[in-house]
Amino acid sequence: MSPQDLPSDAAPLQITSRANALLVALRKGLRDGAAYRRSGLVWLEGEHLCAAAVARGVAVRQVLLSAGGWQRPARRDLARAAAARIALLPDALFAELGTLESPADIGFVIDAPAAAEPDAALPSVVLDRLQDAGNVGSILRSAAALGVRQALALKGTAALWSPKVLRAGMGAHFALRLVEGLGEDELLALRLPLVGTSSHDGQALPQAALPQPAAWLLGHEGQGVSARLAAACVARVRIPQPGGEESLNVAAAAAVCFYESLRRGPAA
């Protein structure tokens, strides 16, 4: 059975072989976070992500349950709520798909989302070559919680649908418009009102004039944003830090900026 030709009925089946084509594809995805771009498959691991997908009406291609998970009524209910075919795996085989500290017993396979077109009218965050998957996922989580509706990832940014980003995002992916693989020319052609952030220069955030909606520009953890994009910003702000620390982690800084936009609300 090819991972591109999964059956759609809801009848449970047993998978006992490590050589199963679907399991092989999912294990490749664990080793290479960008593998979904080739396989077309995204792995959602654990109860929280699976429940978030069901709540958002995400189309599920296949449900995988460990033998132990099948013994838990809540897991069976979640599996059936996905309205997809359920496959049961021995606990040891399911564990090979695990990345969580506390082993999961349920996971969903979904189709990798089709490429979305950027919407210049949406409150946005622009990710310029952010490398750390945990940072990227945390930024998406804060964005979804604080009114940012779109994330635009430039080439060189951690793969948005990789297992580590999904884990850190905690379901935020399903609430956002996600666009990845943009080049600088494509971004600048959108004429977004970019707002740059800095740890040492720019106007203090509480006093800064912010466009509504804003497109917050966040750069590489070490190099910051590119000089070209920085020059295109309509505003550049810094977060006052009376505690005296050198700088905030990029994900923490993003949450502060998103909240400030939310607090001010739309321009009159």
BELFEN-V683712 format. One record per residue. N is the residue number from 1. OMEGA is omega in whole degrees, 0 to 359 (999 if undefined). Layout:
BEGIN
N:OMEGA / N:OMEGA
END
This chain:
BEGIN
1:179 / 2:177 / 3:178 / 4:185 / 5:182 / 6:176 / 7:186 / 8:181 / 9:187 / 10:182 / 11:179 / 12:174 / 13:181 / 14:171 / 15:183 / 16:185 / 17:175 / 18:182 / 19:177 / 20:188 / 21:180 / 22:180 / 23:177 / 24:180 / 25:181 / 26:178 / 27:176 / 28:179 / 29:178 / 30:180 / 31:183 / 32:185 / 33:181 / 34:185 / 35:180 / 36:180 / 37:179 / 38:184 / 39:185 / 40:184 / 41:176 / 42:182 / 43:176 / 44:187 / 45:172 / 46:185 / 47:187 / 48:181 / 49:180 / 50:179 / 51:178 / 52:179 / 53:178 / 54:182 / 55:181 / 56:178 / 57:179 / 58:178 / 59:181 / 60:182 / 61:183 / 62:173 / 63:174 / 64:178 / 65:171 / 66:177 / 67:178 / 68:178 / 69:179 / 70:179 / 71:183 / 72:183 / 73:181 / 74:179 / 75:178 / 76:179 / 77:179 / 78:179 / 79:181 / 80:179 / 81:180 / 82:179 / 83:179 / 84:180 / 85:182 / 86:175 / 87:181 / 88:181 / 89:169 / 90:184 / 91:182 / 92:179 / 93:178 / 94:182 / 95:179 / 96:178 / 97:188 / 98:173 / 99:185 / 100:177 / 101:173 / 102:187 / 103:177 / 104:177 / 105:177 / 106:175 / 107:177 / 108:169 / 109:177 / 110:174 / 111:173 / 112:184 / 113:175 / 114:180 / 115:179 / 116:175 / 117:178 / 118:177 / 119:185 / 120:182 / 121:186 / 122:168 / 123:192 / 124:166 / 125:180 / 126:182 / 127:183 / 128:174 / 129:174 / 130:188 / 131:188 / 132:183 / 133:178 / 134:177 / 135:182 / 136:180 / 137:178 / 138:178 / 139:178 / 140:180 / 141:178 / 142:180 / 143:181 / 144:182 / 145:192 / 146:168 / 147:174 / 148:190 / 149:184 / 150:174 / 151:181 / 152:184 / 153:177 / 154:177 / 155:182 / 156:176 / 157:177 / 158:182 / 159:189 / 160:184 / 161:176 / 162:181 / 163:183 / 164:178 / 165:177 / 166:181 / 167:180 / 168:181 / 169:174 / 170:178 / 171:181 / 172:182 / 173:186 / 174:180 / 175:187 / 176:167 / 177:186 / 178:179 / 179:179 / 180:178 / 181:179 / 182:170 / 183:181 / 184:180 / 185:180 / 186:180 / 187:183 / 188:178 / 189:179 / 190:181 / 191:176 / 192:175 / 193:185 / 194:175 / 195:181 / 196:178 / 197:180 / 198:178 / 199:189 / 200:178 / 201:185 / 202:181 / 203:178 / 204:187 / 205:182 / 206:182 / 207:187 / 208:173 / 209:183 / 210:174 / 211:175 / 212:0 / 213:178 / 214:171 / 215:184 / 216:183 / 217:182 / 218:188 / 219:178 / 220:186 / 221:181 / 222:186 / 223:184 / 224:180 / 225:179 / 226:180 / 227:181 / 228:179 / 229:178 / 230:181 / 231:182 / 232:183 / 233:175 / 234:178 / 235:177 / 236:188 / 237:173 / 238:179 / 239:178 / 240:181 / 241:182 / 242:178 / 243:173 / 244:177 / 245:185 / 246:180 / 247:176 / 248:167 / 249:185 / 250:180 / 251:177 / 252:178 / 253:179 / 254:181 / 255:178 / 256:181 / 257:179 / 258:181 / 259:180 / 260:175 / 261:180 / 262:182 / 263:182 / 264:179 / 265:181 / 266:177 / 267:181 / 268:999
END
